[in-house]
């Protein structure tokens, strides 16, 4: 199970960050690539070519309005998950919202004004279960609306595939044979 509290470096991106081109090269969506080991080295390289080399597990991407816009391809969100990052955004399109859950990315989706509260390099801590964001660099704290418990359950399982595999394994362990009478 994933810990829903992360503390690390803030990586702030502005408004209108696109899935294809900004977060991940389009070629991976066209190839339907979903291997995190393949996608991780390309995360955010459309904006910062060295981003995958600088980021560390536990760091948190903070995005502005319309983060992960465009076609709802999952590859960029799998890239975030591959690095063990959290995500806090002012807004995110519906398809990318679902794909963040499916990819197992801990995130806060509707954090109005958050970009004004952080800068790249700030040490921040986010409790994705409660919606509390603490900026340790500035000594400030903010409360945002967390995801529903059912969505957090999928994320903590590691995404939809990991949750499905766990459910199938649990079902296989059940003995469905009729009991002798």
C-alpha positions as CSV (number, residue, x, y, z in Angstrom):
1,X,0.0,0.0,0.0
2,X,1.2,3.5,-0.9
3,X,1.7,6.2,1.7
4,X,-0.6,9.1,1.0
5,X,1.6,11.7,2.5
6,X,4.6,12.9,0.5
7,X,7.3,15.4,1.3
8,X,9.7,16.6,-1.2
9,X,10.7,19.3,-3.7
10,X,8.1,21.3,-5.5
11,X,8.2,21.3,-9.3
12,X,5.9,24.1,-10.5
13,X,4.5,24.3,-14.0
14,X,2.0,26.9,-15.2
15,X,-1.3,26.7,-17.0
16,X,-2.1,24.7,-20.1
17,X,0.4,21.9,-19.7
18,X,-0.5,19.3,-22.5
19,X,-0.4,15.6,-22.2
20,X,1.2,15.1,-25.6
21,X,4.3,17.0,-26.2
22,X,4.7,18.7,-22.8
23,X,4.3,15.8,-20.4
24,X,5.2,12.9,-22.7
25,X,6.2,12.7,-26.4
26,X,3.1,11.8,-28.6
27,X,4.9,8.8,-30.1
28,X,4.3,6.8,-26.9
29,X,0.6,7.3,-27.1
30,X,0.6,6.3,-30.7
31,X,2.6,3.1,-29.9
32,X,0.2,2.5,-26.9
33,X,3.3,2.2,-24.6
34,X,2.4,1.7,-21.0
35,X,5.6,0.4,-19.4
36,X,6.6,2.8,-16.6
37,X,10.3,2.0,-17.1
38,X,10.1,3.1,-20.7
39,X,7.9,6.2,-20.1
40,X,9.7,7.5,-16.9
41,X,12.8,8.9,-18.7
42,X,10.6,11.1,-20.9
43,X,8.4,12.7,-18.3
44,X,8.0,16.5,-18.8
45,X,10.8,16.6,-21.3
46,X,8.7,18.8,-23.6
47,X,9.1,21.5,-21.0
48,X,12.3,20.6,-19.2
49,X,14.5,18.0,-21.1
50,X,16.5,17.3,-17.8
51,X,13.4,16.9,-15.6
52,X,13.6,13.1,-15.3
53,X,17.2,13.4,-14.1
54,X,16.4,16.0,-11.5
55,X,13.3,14.7,-9.9
56,X,13.2,12.3,-6.9
57,X,10.6,10.0,-5.5
58,X,8.4,12.0,-3.1
59,X,8.7,15.2,-5.0
60,X,5.5,16.9,-6.0
61,X,4.5,18.5,-9.3
62,X,2.3,21.6,-8.9
63,X,0.4,22.6,-12.0
64,X,-1.9,25.5,-12.9
65,X,-5.2,25.5,-14.8
66,X,-5.9,22.9,-17.4
67,X,-3.0,20.6,-16.4
68,X,-2.8,17.5,-18.6
69,X,-5.0,19.0,-21.3
70,X,-5.6,17.5,-24.7
71,X,-6.3,14.0,-25.7
72,X,-6.7,11.9,-22.5
73,X,-3.7,9.7,-23.0
74,X,-2.4,7.9,-19.9
75,X,1.3,7.9,-20.7
76,X,2.3,11.2,-19.0
77,X,0.5,10.1,-15.9
78,X,2.2,6.7,-15.9
79,X,5.4,8.7,-16.2
80,X,4.5,10.6,-13.0
81,X,3.7,7.3,-11.2
82,X,7.0,5.8,-12.5
83,X,9.0,8.4,-10.6
84,X,6.9,8.1,-7.4
85,X,5.7,11.7,-7.6
86,X,2.6,13.4,-6.3
87,X,0.5,15.9,-8.2
88,X,-1.4,19.1,-7.1
89,X,-3.2,21.1,-9.7
90,X,-5.5,24.1,-10.0
91,X,-7.6,22.1,-12.5
92,X,-7.3,19.0,-14.7
93,X,-9.5,17.8,-17.5
94,X,-11.9,14.9,-16.8
95,X,-10.1,12.3,-18.9
96,X,-6.7,13.0,-17.3
97,X,-8.4,13.0,-13.8
98,X,-9.5,9.4,-14.5
99,X,-6.2,8.5,-15.9
100,X,-4.3,9.8,-12.9
101,X,-6.4,7.5,-10.7
102,X,-5.9,4.6,-13.1
103,X,-2.1,5.2,-13.1
104,X,-2.0,5.3,-9.3
105,X,-0.9,8.9,-9.0
106,X,-1.7,10.5,-5.7
107,X,-3.2,13.9,-6.5
108,X,-5.3,16.9,-5.5
109,X,-7.3,18.1,-8.5
110,X,-9.0,21.4,-7.6
111,X,-6.5,23.6,-5.7
112,X,-7.4,27.1,-6.8
113,X,-4.5,29.5,-6.4
114,X,-2.0,26.9,-5.4
115,X,0.6,28.1,-8.0
116,X,0.7,31.5,-6.2
117,X,1.6,29.6,-2.9
118,X,4.7,27.6,-4.1
119,X,7.8,27.9,-6.3
120,X,10.0,25.3,-7.8
121,X,12.5,24.2,-5.2
122,X,10.2,24.8,-2.2
123,X,10.0,21.9,0.2
124,X,6.4,20.9,0.4
125,X,4.4,18.2,2.1
126,X,1.0,17.0,0.9
127,X,-1.4,14.7,2.7
128,X,-3.5,13.4,-0.2
129,X,-6.0,11.8,2.1
130,X,-6.8,15.0,4.0
131,X,-6.0,17.6,1.3
132,X,-3.5,19.5,3.5
133,X,-0.5,21.1,1.7
134,X,2.3,22.5,3.9
135,X,5.0,24.7,2.3
136,X,7.9,24.2,4.7
137,X,10.0,26.7,2.9
138,X,7.5,29.5,3.4
139,X,5.9,28.3,6.6
140,X,2.4,28.2,5.2
141,X,-0.4,25.6,5.2
142,X,-3.4,25.2,2.9
143,X,-6.5,23.0,2.9
144,X,-7.9,21.6,-0.3
145,X,-10.6,19.0,-1.1
146,X,-9.1,15.5,-1.2
147,X,-10.3,12.8,-3.6
148,X,-13.1,10.4,-2.5
149,X,-12.1,7.4,-0.4
150,X,-13.0,5.0,-3.3
151,X,-10.6,6.9,-5.6
152,X,-7.9,6.9,-3.0
153,X,-8.3,3.1,-2.6
154,X,-7.5,2.6,-6.3
155,X,-4.5,4.9,-6.0
156,X,-3.1,3.2,-2.9
157,X,-3.5,-0.2,-4.6
158,X,-1.2,1.2,-7.4
159,X,-3.8,2.0,-10.0
160,X,-6.7,0.2,-11.6
161,X,-4.6,-2.8,-12.9
162,X,-3.0,-3.5,-9.6
163,X,-6.3,-3.2,-7.8
164,X,-8.0,-5.6,-10.3
165,X,-5.1,-8.1,-10.0
166,X,-5.5,-8.0,-6.2
167,X,-9.2,-8.6,-6.4
168,X,-8.8,-11.5,-8.8
169,X,-6.2,-13.1,-6.5
170,X,-8.5,-12.7,-3.6
171,X,-11.3,-14.3,-5.5
172,X,-9.1,-17.3,-6.5
173,X,-8.4,-17.9,-2.8
174,X,-12.1,-18.4,-2.1
175,X,-13.3,-22.0,-2.2
176,X,-16.6,-22.0,-4.1
177,X,-17.3,-25.7,-3.8
178,X,-20.5,-26.6,-2.0
179,X,-19.9,-27.6,1.6
180,X,-20.7,-31.2,2.4
181,X,-24.0,-31.6,4.2
